[in-house]
Amino acid sequence: MLGMAAAPAFAAEASAPADSAAPITDIVVTAQKRESNVQKTPLAITALPAELLKQNAVADAVDLNGLVPGLVVSTSEGFERNLAIRGIGFNVPQNDSAQPSISYHVDGVYIANPVALNTNFLDVDHLEVVRGPQGTVYGQNSTGGTVNLVTVQPKLGQTTGFLKVDAGMYALGQFEGALNLPIGDTLAVRIAAQGTHHDGYARATNVPGTNGNYALSNENSLHGRITLLFQPDDKFSLELRAEYARARNHETEGKNIFDPNPNPWQQTSDWPGRIEYDNDLFSATASYDFGFAKLKALGSWQMVRQNGSVNEDGLDVANAVAIYGYTDPTNPANVYNDVHDIQYFFHRSTARTAEIDLASPGGQTIDWIVGGFYLSSDYRVGYDQYAINSFPTTGDPGSLLNQLYPIVTDPNALGFGGNNGFYYPYFYSYSYLTRHSWSLYGQATAHLSSSLRLTGGVRYTHDSNTTSICDYACGAPVNVALSNTAWTGKVGVEYDVAARTMAYGSWSTGFKPGGGNISATPIVLGYTYNPETIKAWELGIKTTQAGGKLRLNLAGFYYFYNNLQFEGEDAIAYQGGVANIPAMHVYGIEAEMNAVLPAGFRFDGNLTVEGSKMTGHYQLLDNITGYNIDKKIFAQYPSLGDTCVFASPTCAAQDVAARSSAYYDVYGNPAPNLPSVTATGTLSHTLDLGNGSSFLTAVQGEYRHSYVNAPYGDVVIDGVHVYRTPGYVLWNLSLRYKPSDPRLTFSASVKNVFNTGAVLGQFTNQFGGEVTRQYEPPRRLIVSAEYKF
């Protein structure tokens, strides 16, 4: 799911691959909420135009891996996408009150629920990825950076559009198209639609009745958008958007690190997991140009619905018992297992956003912007955890486990419903969460001379949230409320060293709010967790040389990060939640280059070298160590199993004492989601065939070093580095033919040429300790045809 195109891996342009001798064209971006040339924007920013995304077969956020320096996109539990930039990311995906560290915007609208990243990209103009905290103009939840998706806007007086069709291995069939229609002189509408189907890239081998071929990581999705533009004159415009996306898929691959099957795309699972997803987005954008400044107002209503079932450990009963089971010391014939579990879940969220800003025209002695933002959101989240044969294999009818949890052997008999489920789950949780946030901000850039500029900005944020938690029998819900306020800002300087060379430096801060945990009785972690904050230094230089045929961008950064949010274990089993590591330093350098070479060749690449260290002392217990302790304690109470921590005070005291003694200091550990080295290089060649036709060939290599996916350090169990995501090298090939008719384009791609079992992401289940991996899909051939009109 990685890029393959010959276009640049940053600040790319759509026209260059068609004529490799042409100078590199700049993209206009809106990263500072005003239009600016990407090479004159004093930020570490990557701009990916639509042509590049198409050539790389970028369908969604996961496909951005390798295209943007410092960006790592992974999944958790197979149904959530997590973004991290320079090691700053979303480390608590199993807590729905927590917020991401990378803000996501679609046409300027802040997307409140990170689950919306499951939506495929549709009718994209370009994608902007800004690295580093954006605590002034974007505010909270952008401590690591921000991603701005900019779609193609309606155009007055034009009838245009395109249709693109893809086909390929794994029964791939995809269409994407858009139509722009004028309605009189002042109205235009743009309609875009997309549909995708492909078979599973992986399979579950032990699902009953499927002959070992239950598809995982397949896709059946639809996505549509209607945008209406009203522009009566050159001062006022109004855009109304309605967007809907849905998917009805099988479970995404989540292969257990102890799975006995060595094939990366075969999972020893016996559960037919399914995931359903719906996303609605309605928004309005109005602007009026007063001359001295432009006023812009945005409002949105958003809803995300997601539900399904997943195999948490990714195994079948026999392997789960063998790997995670524990033996009754008084009767070795009795083997217990309380981890082969199926999770039913649902997420329902609605959000309302409003933003208004007033910005001066660019190029003034002082360029300025002031604005305000408001967010109101609510989440309803539920989990049912069902045990499948998770009691003595002897089926002792007198055991407490059998009395509480009926033996369920038919997966189709299960159903979500908490207290009203068809069978008693061994754990269920229902949470209702609300959040209200408002902020005011301002930023100004003073042009001190024709080559020297100074920028300063500040933002005030007030955030409040409530969490109501029902766990287990839920005699009475636990209610938690928390409010946070923060001042964030930026000071920056930029200097034009030469006509096409700019150096810049900045000091900026960021803030991500705290929240409430979804555990009922913790004794170490607490019911709430603190906000994250960041102070960041950055130096950079951007230069374009050789008549526009060589571009080099360099950036160096050093972060002081406080109160890193992570998912930790409590001293009481099953009461884990979000906690804060006091301090962490992150640092690194990035290089991006485009070079137009002789004889139709071109090279595009990026290199990132990063490091980090936990600089604050903090004692924690990691998930897997905690679970292994529980197994030893539970085995001493064969009639109770894992319920002994609730049913037996003696067992509970033993377990708390053993878990408490296993806490260790994380000082010196590396930051999660931070590969020490990543690099991507693309060598392309464009052959001029005459009459305006051309043929492009591109070969891309990508390297990513291994990294830890949690702050626990490099823990080794049974010879496996359980919190380390392996590195990889991937190779991709892309071909494109442009005939003399400029409306047509034909292309072919081979992704993962050498069928490498590269690990895209690794996930540790906070509530069970299982570690699962999602792999880069196997080698695939994709052919495409596009017609523009």
Summary of the structure (lengths in Angstrom):
residues: 789
radius of gyration: 26.6
end to end distance: 29.3
largest distance: 85.7
contacts: 2943
relative contact order: 0.14
helix: 10%
strand: 53%
